[in-house]
Amino acid sequence: MQTKPEITYDDFAKIDLRVATIVEAMEHPNADRLLKLQIDLGEEKRQICAGIKAYYSPEELIGKQIIVVANLAPRKIRGEESNGMLLAASNMDGEEVTDVIVLSPSKPANPGSTVG
């Protein structure tokens, strides 16, 4: 497995990881692999797009708590704005992804709680 370059603690400290609750999930209208998620970050609601459609149905994600990078610059993905990124692990068989596991807290946490 190829590793990424080493970063400093100061680099890591710039990342704002937060708990979010998925309140709505739907297929992305312009992409085969993406889901559009409406998330609750406590004091704020956002939309993110995630490439997890092959591994999760929209229905099974509603109400699920996830970990997101909350301070990632927004970007358009196939015409839809994504304002954050969820964290997930990929099970691999060589170069092939065999499963994707969305990371979530082991116990319920308030939306917007910091992770670190």
N, CA, C and O atoms as a Tinker XYZ file with bonds, in Angstrom:
   464  protein
     1  N      0.841000   -1.179000    0.000000    73     2
     2  CA     0.000000    0.000000    0.000000    64     1     3
     3  C      0.884000    1.239000    0.000000    63     2     4     5
     4  O      1.844000    1.332000    0.764000    81     3
     5  N      0.555000    2.168000   -0.846000    73     3     6
     6  CA     1.328000    3.392000   -0.961000    64     5     7
     7  C      0.929000    4.372000    0.146000    63     6     8     9
     8  O     -0.261000    4.600000    0.367000    81     7
     9  N      1.907000    4.950000    0.838000    73     7    10
    10  CA     1.610000    5.899000    1.894000    64     9    11
    11  C      1.771000    7.319000    1.383000    63    10    12    13
    12  O      2.482000    7.573000    0.410000    81    11
    13  N      1.103000    8.230000    2.052000    73    11    14
    14  CA     1.164000    9.650000    1.698000    64    13    15
    15  C      2.310000   10.305000    2.455000    63    14    16    17
    16  O      2.815000    9.747000    3.429000    81    15
    17  N      2.718000   11.485000    2.009000    73    15    18
    18  CA     3.833000   12.167000    2.689000    64    17    19
    19  C      3.504000   12.481000    4.147000    63    18    20    21
    20  O      2.349000   12.738000    4.488000    81    19
    21  N      4.504000   12.460000    4.988000    73    19    22
    22  CA     4.359000   12.806000    6.400000    64    21    23
    23  C      3.953000   14.264000    6.525000    63    22    24    25
    24  O      4.422000   15.122000    5.777000    81    23
    25  N      3.064000   14.531000    7.492000    73    23    26
    26  CA     2.670000   15.909000    7.786000    64    25    27
    27  C      3.023000   16.225000    9.231000    63    26    28    29
    28  O      3.295000   15.324000   10.025000    81    27
    29  N      3.018000   17.490000    9.560000    73    27    30
    30  CA     3.295000   17.902000   10.928000    64    29    31
    31  C      1.995000   17.945000   11.728000    63    30    32    33
    32  O      0.904000   17.907000   11.159000    81    31
    33  N      2.122000   18.026000   13.038000    73    31    34
    34  CA     0.940000   18.186000   13.883000    64    33    35
    35  C      0.183000   19.454000   13.490000    63    34    36    37
    36  O     -1.047000   19.458000   13.454000    81    35
    37  N      0.910000   20.521000   13.198000    73    35    38
    38  CA     0.269000   21.779000   12.799000    64    37    39
    39  C     -0.576000   21.595000   11.540000    63    38    40    41
    40  O     -1.647000   22.191000   11.421000    81    39
    41  N     -0.102000   20.774000   10.602000    73    39    42
    42  CA    -0.898000   20.474000    9.403000    64    41    43
    43  C     -2.181000   19.756000    9.801000    63    42    44    45
    44  O     -3.265000   20.128000    9.351000    81    43
    45  N     -2.068000   18.735000   10.638000    73    43    46
    46  CA    -3.228000   17.971000   11.076000    64    45    47
    47  C     -4.208000   18.858000   11.848000    63    46    48    49
    48  O     -5.421000   18.729000   11.683000    81    47
    49  N     -3.690000   19.752000   12.684000    73    47    50
    50  CA    -4.541000   20.605000   13.523000    64    49    51
    51  C     -5.413000   21.544000   12.691000    63    50    52    53
    52  O     -6.388000   22.087000   13.210000    81    51
    53  N     -5.094000   21.742000   11.441000    73    51    54
    54  CA    -5.900000   22.598000   10.560000    64    53    55
    55  C     -7.198000   21.922000   10.124000    63    54    56    57
    56  O     -8.129000   22.595000    9.682000    81    55
    57  N     -7.265000   20.596000   10.246000    73    55    58
    58  CA    -8.437000   19.858000    9.795000    64    57    59
    59  C     -9.511000   19.895000   10.876000    63    58    60    61
    60  O     -9.254000   19.544000   12.028000    81    59
    61  N    -10.710000   20.321000   10.500000    73    59    62
    62  CA   -11.839000   20.404000   11.422000    64    61    63
    63  C    -12.729000   19.185000   11.214000    63    62    64    65
    64  O    -13.569000   19.170000   10.315000    81    63
    65  N    -12.542000   18.164000   12.046000    73    63    66
    66  CA   -13.355000   16.957000   11.981000    64    65    67
    67  C    -14.536000   17.103000   12.932000    63    66    68    69
    68  O    -14.373000   17.459000   14.099000    81    67
    69  N    -15.729000   16.821000   12.412000    73    67    70
    70  CA   -16.955000   16.979000   13.202000    64    69    71
    71  C    -17.891000   15.800000   12.995000    63    70    72    73
    72  O    -17.840000   15.115000   11.973000    81    71
    73  N    -18.745000   15.578000   13.983000    73    71    74
    74  CA   -19.817000   14.598000   13.871000    64    73    75
    75  C    -20.988000   15.271000   13.161000    63    74    76    77
    76  O    -21.349000   16.405000   13.479000    81    75
    77  N    -21.575000   14.566000   12.203000    73    75    78
    78  CA   -22.763000   15.059000   11.500000    64    77    79
    79  C    -23.791000   13.934000   11.456000    63    78    80    81
    80  O    -23.439000   12.754000   11.473000    81    79
    81  N    -25.044000   14.306000   11.400000    73    79    82
    82  CA   -26.126000   13.347000   11.236000    64    81    83
    83  C    -26.703000   13.523000    9.834000    63    82    84    85
    84  O    -27.011000   14.638000    9.415000    81    83
    85  N    -26.844000   12.420000    9.121000    73    83    86
    86  CA   -27.432000   12.479000    7.779000    64    85    87
    87  C    -28.939000   12.580000    7.932000    63    86    88    89
    88  O    -29.571000   11.687000    8.497000    81    87
    89  N    -29.517000   13.669000    7.429000    73    87    90
    90  CA   -30.960000   13.884000    7.549000    64    89    91
    91  C    -31.704000   13.576000    6.252000    63    90    92    93
    92  O    -32.916000   13.360000    6.257000    81    91
    93  N    -30.974000   13.559000    5.153000    73    91    94
    94  CA   -31.576000   13.246000    3.864000    64    93    95
    95  C    -30.491000   12.669000    2.960000    63    94    96    97
    96  O    -29.342000   13.108000    3.006000    81    95
    97  N    -30.853000   11.697000    2.147000    73    95    98
    98  CA   -29.903000   11.092000    1.212000    64    97    99
    99  C    -30.640000   10.757000   -0.070000    63    98   100   101
   100  O    -31.764000   10.257000   -0.045000    81    99
   101  N    -29.994000   11.040000   -1.189000    73    99   102
   102  CA   -30.603000   10.755000   -2.491000    64   101   103
   103  C    -29.519000   10.500000   -3.524000    63   102   104   105
   104  O    -28.357000   10.854000   -3.324000    81   103
   105  N    -29.909000    9.886000   -4.624000    73   103   106
   106  CA   -28.964000    9.673000   -5.706000    64   105   107
   107  C    -28.621000   11.010000   -6.336000    63   106   108   109
   108  O    -29.479000   11.882000   -6.472000    81   107
   109  N    -27.382000   11.164000   -6.714000    73   107   110
   110  CA   -26.923000   12.361000   -7.420000    64   109   111
   111  C    -27.510000   12.302000   -8.828000    63   110   112   113
   112  O    -27.391000   11.273000   -9.494000    81   111
   113  N    -28.142000   13.384000   -9.297000    73   111   114
   114  CA   -28.816000   13.327000  -10.603000    64   113   115
   115  C    -27.875000   13.195000  -11.805000    63   114   116   117
   116  O    -28.309000   12.772000  -12.876000    81   115
   117  N    -26.601000   13.548000  -11.646000    73   115   118
   118  CA   -25.685000   13.565000  -12.792000    64   117   119
   119  C    -24.483000   12.653000  -12.629000    63   118   120   121
   120  O    -23.482000   12.831000  -13.323000    81   119
   121  N    -24.557000   11.669000  -11.720000    73   119   122
   122  CA   -23.401000   10.804000  -11.490000    64   121   123
   123  C    -23.862000    9.421000  -11.045000    63   122   124   125
   124  O    -24.758000    9.289000  -10.211000    81   123
   125  N    -23.241000    8.401000  -11.608000    73   123   126
   126  CA   -23.614000    7.013000  -11.300000    64   125   127
   127  C    -23.114000    6.525000   -9.952000    63   126   128   129
   128  O    -23.714000    5.620000   -9.370000    81   127
   129  N    -22.031000    7.099000   -9.436000    73   127   130
   130  CA   -21.406000    6.578000   -8.215000    64   129   131
   131  C    -21.639000    7.439000   -6.979000    63   130   132   133
   132  O    -21.220000    7.071000   -5.881000    81   131
   133  N    -22.301000    8.576000   -7.143000    73   131   134
   134  CA   -22.414000    9.531000   -6.041000    64   133   135
   135  C    -23.791000    9.538000   -5.395000    63   134   136   137
   136  O    -24.809000    9.295000   -6.042000    81   135
   137  N    -23.789000    9.823000   -4.101000    73   135   138
   138  CA   -25.009000   10.139000   -3.370000    64   137   139
   139  C    -24.901000   11.574000   -2.881000    63   138   140   141
   140  O    -23.819000   12.041000   -2.527000    81   139
   141  N    -26.038000   12.270000   -2.863000    73   139   142
   142  CA   -26.140000   13.614000   -2.286000    64   141   143
   143  C    -26.675000   13.450000   -0.877000    63   142   144   145
   144  O    -27.718000   12.829000   -0.674000    81   143
   145  N    -25.971000   13.999000    0.090000    73   143   146
   146  CA   -26.369000   13.884000    1.489000    64   145   147
   147  C    -26.605000   15.261000    2.076000    63   146   148   149
   148  O    -25.786000   16.165000    1.908000    81   147
   149  N    -27.724000   15.420000    2.764000    73   147   150
   150  CA   -27.985000   16.622000    3.549000    64   149   151
   151  C    -27.612000   16.248000    4.979000    63   150   152   153
   152  O    -28.136000   15.284000    5.538000    81   151
   153  N    -26.703000   17.021000    5.562000    73   151   154
   154  CA   -26.214000   16.682000    6.896000    64   153   155
   155  C    -26.498000   17.810000    7.885000    63   154   156   157
   156  O    -26.573000   18.985000    7.526000    81   155
   157  N    -26.653000   17.403000    9.142000    73   155   158
   158  CA   -26.856000   18.330000   10.255000    64   157   159
   159  C    -25.555000   18.385000   11.046000    63   158   160   161
   160  O    -25.096000   17.378000   11.585000    81   159
   161  N    -24.971000   19.582000   11.104000    73   159   162
   162  CA   -23.735000   19.799000   11.865000    64   161   163
   163  C    -24.019000   20.597000   13.133000    63   162   164   165
   164  O    -23.165000   21.350000   13.599000    81   163
   165  N    -25.199000   20.435000   13.683000    73   163   166
   166  CA   -25.546000   21.158000   14.911000    64   165   167
   167  C    -26.166000   22.497000   14.594000    63   166   168   169
   168  O    -27.387000   22.607000   14.490000    81   167
   169  N    -25.344000   23.513000   14.441000    73   167   170
   170  CA   -25.850000   24.854000   14.158000    64   169   171
   171  C    -25.970000   25.132000   12.667000    63   170   172   173
   172  O    -26.316000   26.244000   12.268000    81   171
   173  N    -25.690000   24.138000   11.848000    73   171   174
   174  CA   -25.653000   24.356000   10.408000    64   173   175
   175  C    -26.051000   23.088000    9.671000    63   174   176   177
   176  O    -25.702000   21.983000   10.087000    81   175
   177  N    -26.785000   23.252000    8.572000    73   175   178
   178  CA   -27.106000   22.148000    7.669000    64   177   179
   179  C    -26.286000   22.351000    6.397000    63   178   180   181
   180  O    -26.094000   23.483000    5.953000    81   179
   181  N    -25.805000   21.256000    5.812000    73   179   182
   182  CA   -24.980000   21.323000    4.602000    64   181   183
   183  C    -25.322000   20.172000    3.674000    63   182   184   185
   184  O    -25.993000   19.208000    4.045000    81   183
   185  N    -24.832000   20.315000    2.451000    73   183   186
   186  CA   -24.907000   19.230000    1.479000    64   185   187
   187  C    -23.491000   18.756000    1.170000    63   186   188   189
   188  O    -22.582000   19.561000    0.965000    81   187
   189  N    -23.320000   17.434000    1.139000    73   187   190
   190  CA   -22.060000   16.872000    0.664000    64   189   191
   191  C    -22.393000   15.794000   -0.367000    63   190   192   193
   192  O    -23.473000   15.203000   -0.340000    81   191
   193  N    -21.466000   15.553000   -1.257000    73   191   194
   194  CA   -21.591000   14.481000   -2.240000    64   193   195
   195  C    -20.526000   13.442000   -1.910000    63   194   196   197
   196  O    -19.381000   13.779000   -1.609000    81   195
   197  N    -20.923000   12.173000   -1.973000    73   195   198
   198  CA   -19.995000   11.106000   -1.593000    64   197   199
   199  C    -20.091000    9.946000   -2.575000    63   198   200   201
   200  O    -21.185000    9.571000   -2.997000    81   199
   201  N    -18.955000    9.386000   -2.934000    73   199   202
   202  CA   -18.895000    8.277000   -3.881000    64   201   203
   203  C    -19.115000    6.930000   -3.216000    63   202   204   205
   204  O    -18.249000    6.057000   -3.267000    81   203
   205  N    -20.270000    6.762000   -2.593000    73   203   206
   206  CA   -20.550000    5.542000   -1.833000    64   205   207
   207  C    -21.808000    4.817000   -2.317000    63   206   208   209
   208  O    -22.294000    3.907000   -1.646000    81   207
   209  N    -22.327000    5.207000   -3.457000    73   207   210
   210  CA   -23.590000    4.641000   -3.944000    64   209   211
   211  C    -23.533000    3.128000   -4.133000    63   210   212   213
   212  O    -24.540000    2.453000   -3.923000    81   211
   213  N    -22.388000    2.580000   -4.521000    73   211   214
   214  CA   -22.268000    1.135000   -4.734000    64   213   215
   215  C    -22.304000    0.353000   -3.423000    63   214   216   217
   216  O    -22.473000   -0.867000   -3.435000    81   215
   217  N    -22.147000    1.038000   -2.300000    73   215   218
   218  CA   -22.012000    0.358000   -1.015000    64   217   219
   219  C    -23.136000    0.663000   -0.027000    63   218   220   221
   220  O    -23.331000   -0.079000    0.936000    81   219
   221  N    -23.870000    1.742000   -0.257000    73   219   222
   222  CA   -24.953000    2.153000    0.640000    64   221   223
   223  C    -26.146000    2.633000   -0.175000    63   222   224   225
   224  O    -25.989000    3.300000   -1.198000    81   223
   225  N    -27.336000    2.287000    0.291000    73   223   226
   226  CA   -28.548000    2.860000   -0.298000    64   225   227
   227  C    -28.864000    4.149000    0.454000    63   226   228   229
   228  O    -28.486000    4.292000    1.617000    81   227
   229  N    -29.550000    5.087000   -0.194000    73   227   230
   230  CA   -29.912000    6.317000    0.516000    64   229   231
   231  C    -30.696000    6.041000    1.796000    63   230   232   233
   232  O    -30.487000    6.710000    2.808000    81   231
   233  N    -31.595000    5.061000    1.757000    73   231   234
   234  CA   -32.453000    4.774000    2.908000    64   233   235
   235  C    -31.657000    4.336000    4.138000    63   234   236   237
   236  O    -32.006000    4.715000    5.256000    81   235
   237  N    -30.609000    3.555000    3.958000    73   235   238
   238  CA   -29.859000    3.068000    5.116000    64   237   239
   239  C    -28.967000    4.127000    5.740000    63   238   240   241
   240  O    -28.438000    3.922000    6.832000    81   239
   241  N    -28.790000    5.259000    5.064000    73   239   242
   242  CA   -27.933000    6.318000    5.593000    64   241   243
   243  C    -28.691000    7.347000    6.431000    63   242   244   245
   244  O    -28.096000    8.018000    7.274000    81   243
   245  N    -29.979000    7.472000    6.209000    73   243   246
   246  CA   -30.758000    8.488000    6.925000    64   245   247
   247  C    -30.740000    8.190000    8.420000    63   246   248   249
   248  O    -31.078000    7.089000    8.857000    81   247
   249  N    -30.338000    9.200000    9.194000    73   247   250
   250  CA   -30.224000    9.070000   10.642000    64   249   251
   251  C    -28.847000    8.614000   11.111000    63   250   252   253
   252  O    -28.552000    8.680000   12.304000    81   251
   253  N    -28.001000    8.155000   10.194000    73   251   254
   254  CA   -26.665000    7.681000   10.546000    64   253   255
   255  C    -25.769000    8.867000   10.893000    63   254   256   257
   256  O    -25.797000    9.903000   10.228000    81   255
   257  N    -24.984000    8.695000   11.935000    73   255   258
   258  CA   -23.983000    9.709000   12.272000    64   257   259
   259  C    -22.682000    9.357000   11.573000    63   258   260   261
   260  O    -22.282000    8.195000   11.510000    81   259
   261  N    -22.026000   10.396000   11.046000    73   259   262
   262  CA   -20.784000   10.222000   10.304000    64   261   263
   263  C    -19.762000   11.241000   10.790000    63   262   264   265
   264  O    -20.094000   12.174000   11.521000    81   263
   265  N    -18.521000   11.050000   10.374000    73   263   266
   266  CA   -17.452000   12.006000   10.645000    64   265   267
   267  C    -17.163000   12.739000    9.337000    63   266   268   269
   268  O    -16.977000   12.110000    8.295000    81   267
   269  N    -17.125000   14.058000    9.395000    73   267   270
   270  CA   -16.867000   14.845000    8.192000    64   269   271
   271  C    -15.717000   15.818000    8.409000    63   270   272   273
   272  O    -15.451000   16.267000    9.524000    81   271
   273  N    -15.039000   16.132000    7.298000    73   271   274
   274  CA   -14.081000   17.233000    7.282000    64   273   275
   275  C    -14.927000   18.469000    7.017000    63   274   276   277
   276  O    -15.409000   18.677000    5.904000    81   275
   277  N    -15.104000   19.294000    8.058000    73   275   278
   278  CA   -16.041000   20.416000    7.979000    64   277   279
   279  C    -15.435000   21.669000    7.366000    63   278   280   281
   280  O    -16.174000   22.549000    6.923000    81   279
   281  N    -14.126000   21.773000    7.329000    73   279   282
   282  CA   -13.518000   23.006000    6.810000    64   281   283
   283  C    -12.865000   22.808000    5.441000    63   282   284   285
   284  O    -11.973000   23.568000    5.062000    81   283
   285  N    -13.303000   21.798000    4.708000    73   283   286
   286  CA   -12.836000   21.604000    3.338000    64   285   287
   287  C    -13.536000   22.621000    2.447000    63   286   288   289
   288  O    -14.749000   22.805000    2.559000    81   287
   289  N    -12.802000   23.279000    1.575000    73   287   290
   290  CA   -13.394000   24.277000    0.685000    64   289   291
   291  C    -14.487000   23.632000   -0.165000    63   290   292   293
   292  O    -14.296000   22.533000   -0.685000    81   291
   293  N    -15.635000   24.309000   -0.312000    73   291   294
   294  CA   -16.713000   23.761000   -1.146000    64   293   295
   295  C    -16.261000   23.621000   -2.598000    63   294   296   297
   296  O    -15.417000   24.373000   -3.083000    81   295
   297  N    -16.851000   22.633000   -3.275000    73   295   298
   298  CA   -16.588000   22.498000   -4.706000    64   297   299
   299  C    -17.792000   21.878000   -5.392000    63   298   300   301
   300  O    -18.582000   21.166000   -4.773000    81   299
   301  N    -17.915000   22.158000   -6.659000    73   299   302
   302  CA   -18.992000   21.579000   -7.463000    64   301   303
   303  C    -18.554000   20.194000   -7.932000    63   302   304   305
   304  O    -17.455000   20.017000   -8.455000    81   303
   305  N    -19.423000   19.233000   -7.736000    73   303   306
   306  CA   -19.182000   17.879000   -8.210000    64   305   307
   307  C    -20.345000   17.500000   -9.108000    63   306   308   309
   308  O    -21.459000   17.263000   -8.642000    81   307
   309  N    -20.072000   17.448000  -10.391000    73   307   310
   310  CA   -21.105000   17.127000  -11.382000    64   309   311
   311  C    -22.321000   18.033000  -11.241000    63   310   312   313
   312  O    -23.461000   17.576000  -11.324000    81   311
   313  N    -22.065000   19.331000  -11.026000    73   311   314
   314  CA   -23.140000   20.314000  -10.976000    64   313   315
   315  C    -23.775000   20.526000   -9.609000    63   314   316   317
   316  O    -24.629000   21.400000   -9.461000    81   315
   317  N    -23.385000   19.758000   -8.618000    73   315   318
   318  CA   -23.933000   19.906000   -7.262000    64   317   319
   319  C    -22.820000   20.345000   -6.319000    63   318   320   321
   320  O    -21.696000   19.849000   -6.399000    81   319
   321  N    -23.142000   21.285000   -5.416000    73   319   322
   322  CA   -22.134000   21.735000   -4.466000    64   321   323
   323  C    -21.949000   20.713000   -3.357000    63   322   324   325
   324  O    -22.916000   20.201000   -2.793000    81   323
   325  N    -20.691000   20.429000   -3.056000    73   323   326
   326  CA   -20.340000   19.569000   -1.932000    64   325   327
   327  C    -19.564000   20.428000   -0.950000    63   326   328   329
   328  O    -18.533000   21.010000   -1.289000    81   327
   329  N    -20.075000   20.500000    0.277000    73   327   330
   330  CA   -19.503000   21.385000    1.288000    64   329   331
   331  C    -18.997000   20.566000    2.470000    63   330   332   333
   332  O    -19.524000   20.647000    3.580000    81   331
   333  N    -17.954000   19.770000    2.199000    73   331   334
   334  CA   -17.360000   18.900000    3.206000    64   333   335
   335  C    -17.076000   17.544000    2.598000    63   334   336   337
   336  O    -17.336000   17.309000    1.418000    81   335
   337  N    -16.535000   16.646000    3.424000    73   335   338
   338  CA   -16.227000   15.297000    2.952000    64   337   339
   339  C    -16.395000   14.328000    4.104000    63   338   340   341
   340  O    -15.913000   14.573000    5.209000    81   339
   341  N    -17.087000   13.215000    3.839000    73   339   342
   342  CA   -17.210000   12.215000    4.889000    64   341   343
   343  C    -15.964000   11.342000    4.910000    63   342   344   345
   344  O    -15.277000   11.192000    3.899000    81   343
   345  N    -15.682000   10.770000    6.071000    73   343   346
   346  CA   -14.552000    9.863000    6.207000    64   345   347
   347  C    -15.042000    8.423000    6.065000    63   346   348   349
   348  O    -16.077000    8.048000    6.617000    81   347
   349  N    -14.289000    7.632000    5.324000    73   347   350
   350  CA   -14.642000    6.236000    5.107000    64   349   351
   351  C    -13.372000    5.430000    4.927000    63   350   352   353
   352  O    -12.341000    5.945000    4.495000    81   351
   353  N    -13.469000    4.153000    5.267000    73   351   354
   354  CA   -12.367000    3.216000    5.055000    64   353   355
   355  C    -12.707000    2.354000    3.848000    63   354   356   357
   356  O    -13.870000    2.027000    3.615000    81   355
   357  N    -11.688000    1.989000    3.087000    73   355   358
   358  CA   -11.881000    1.128000    1.922000    64   357   359
   359  C    -11.201000   -0.210000    2.158000    63   358   360   361
   360  O     -9.995000   -0.269000    2.402000    81   359
   361  N    -11.979000   -1.284000    2.086000    73   359   362
   362  CA   -11.393000   -2.629000    2.090000    64   361   363
   363  C    -10.880000   -2.896000    0.691000    63   362   364   365
   364  O    -11.582000   -2.657000   -0.292000    81   363
   365  N     -9.652000   -3.395000    0.599000    73   363   366
   366  CA    -9.025000   -3.593000   -0.693000    64   365   367
   367  C     -8.674000   -5.066000   -0.903000    63   366   368   369
   368  O     -8.353000   -5.792000    0.038000    81   367
   369  N     -8.747000   -5.475000   -2.154000    73   367   370
   370  CA    -8.215000   -6.761000   -2.597000    64   369   371
   371  C     -7.246000   -6.415000   -3.720000    63   370   372   373
   372  O     -7.634000   -6.304000   -4.883000    81   371
   373  N     -5.985000   -6.248000   -3.352000    73   371   374
   374  CA    -5.005000   -5.737000   -4.317000    64   373   375
   375  C     -5.330000   -4.287000   -4.626000    63   374   376   377
   376  O     -5.333000   -3.443000   -3.730000    81   375
   377  N     -5.601000   -3.998000   -5.871000    73   375   378
   378  CA    -5.945000   -2.634000   -6.304000    64   377   379
   379  C     -7.452000   -2.387000   -6.318000    63   378   380   381
   380  O     -7.889000   -1.261000   -6.559000    81   379
   381  N     -8.246000   -3.416000   -6.064000    73   379   382
   382  CA    -9.701000   -3.313000   -6.167000    64   381   383
   383  C    -10.346000   -3.031000   -4.814000    63   382   384   385
   384  O    -10.047000   -3.694000   -3.821000    81   383
   385  N    -11.239000   -2.030000   -4.789000    73   383   386
   386  CA   -12.016000   -1.738000   -3.586000    64   385   387
   387  C    -13.140000   -2.764000   -3.504000    63   386   388   389
   388  O    -13.936000   -2.894000   -4.433000    81   387
   389  N    -13.204000   -3.490000   -2.394000    73   387   390
   390  CA   -14.236000   -4.507000   -2.219000    64   389   391
   391  C    -15.382000   -4.041000   -1.325000    63   390   392   393
   392  O    -16.480000   -4.595000   -1.377000    81   391
   393  N    -15.126000   -3.025000   -0.508000    73   391   394
   394  CA   -16.175000   -2.484000    0.362000    64   393   395
   395  C    -15.728000   -1.122000    0.862000    63   394   396   397
   396  O    -14.533000   -0.840000    0.952000    81   395
   397  N    -16.699000   -0.285000    1.186000    73   395   398
   398  CA   -16.434000    1.027000    1.778000    64   397   399
   399  C    -17.224000    1.104000    3.075000    63   398   400   401
   400  O    -18.424000    0.827000    3.098000    81   399
   401  N    -16.553000    1.479000    4.143000    73   399   402
   402  CA   -17.176000    1.568000    5.462000    64   401   403
   403  C    -17.141000    3.017000    5.911000    63   402   404   405
   404  O    -16.070000    3.571000    6.159000    81   403
   405  N    -18.310000    3.631000    6.015000    73   403   406
   406  CA   -18.406000    5.008000    6.477000    64   405   407
   407  C    -18.078000    5.038000    7.963000    63   406   408   409
   408  O    -18.636000    4.263000    8.740000    81   407
   409  N    -17.170000    5.934000    8.362000    73   407   410
   410  CA   -16.763000    6.034000    9.757000    64   409   411
   411  C    -17.814000    6.793000   10.554000    63   410   412   413
   412  O    -18.334000    7.816000   10.108000    81   411
   413  N    -18.115000    6.279000   11.731000    73   411   414
   414  CA   -19.113000    6.919000   12.588000    64   413   415
   415  C    -18.703000    6.730000   14.043000    63   414   416   417
   416  O    -17.930000    5.827000   14.364000    81   415
   417  N    -19.231000    7.595000   14.934000    73   415   418
   418  CA   -18.903000    7.432000   16.358000    64   417   419
   419  C    -19.472000    6.119000   16.890000    63   418   420   421
   420  O    -20.492000    5.636000   16.398000    81   419
   421  N    -18.815000    5.543000   17.894000    73   419   422
   422  CA   -19.276000    4.276000   18.462000    64   421   423
   423  C    -20.487000    4.467000   19.377000    63   422   424   425
   424  O    -21.215000    3.513000   19.653000    81   423
   425  N    -20.701000    5.696000   19.844000    73   423   426
   426  CA   -21.890000    6.048000   20.631000    64   425   427
   427  C    -22.477000    7.319000   20.019000    63   426   428   429
   428  O    -21.747000    8.082000   19.386000    81   427
   429  N    -23.790000    7.567000   20.193000    73   427   430
   430  CA   -24.368000    8.798000   19.663000    64   429   431
   431  C    -23.663000   10.035000   20.220000    63   430   432   433
   432  O    -23.298000   10.081000   21.395000    81   431
   433  N    -23.481000   11.020000   19.369000    73   431   434
   434  CA   -22.851000   12.277000   19.753000    64   433   435
   435  C    -23.688000   13.412000   19.199000    63   434   436   437
   436  O    -24.383000   13.248000   18.196000    81   435
   437  N    -23.621000   14.557000   19.848000    73   435   438
   438  CA   -24.344000   15.714000   19.350000    64   437   439
   439  C    -23.800000   16.134000   17.998000    63   438   440   441
   440  O    -22.583000   16.215000   17.827000    81   439
   441  N    -24.683000   16.406000   17.015000    73   439   442
   442  CA   -24.194000   16.924000   15.741000    64   441   443
   443  C    -23.342000   18.183000   15.972000    63   442   444   445
   444  O    -23.709000   19.062000   16.752000    81   443
   445  N    -22.216000   18.246000   15.287000    73   443   446
   446  CA   -21.300000   19.362000   15.434000    64   445   447
   447  C    -20.199000   19.105000   16.430000    63   446   448   449
   448  O    -19.270000   19.907000   16.531000    81   447
   449  N    -20.268000   17.995000   17.185000    73   447   450
   450  CA   -19.212000   17.665000   18.136000    64   449   451
   451  C    -17.885000   17.545000   17.401000    63   450   452   453
   452  O    -17.821000   17.023000   16.288000    81   451
   453  N    -16.825000   18.037000   18.043000    73   451   454
   454  CA   -15.504000   17.949000   17.416000    64   453   455
   455  C    -14.914000   16.564000   17.598000    63   454   456   457
   456  O    -15.203000   15.870000   18.573000    81   455
   457  N    -14.088000   16.177000   16.649000    73   455   458
   458  CA   -13.393000   14.900000   16.672000    64   457   459
   459  C    -11.907000   15.217000   16.656000    63   458   460   461
   460  O    -11.456000   16.030000   15.849000    81   459
   461  N    -11.149000   14.591000   17.527000    73   459   462
   462  CA    -9.727000   14.881000   17.512000    64   461   463
   463  C     -8.985000   14.151000   18.593000    63   462   464
   464  O     -7.768000   14.294000   18.711000    81   463
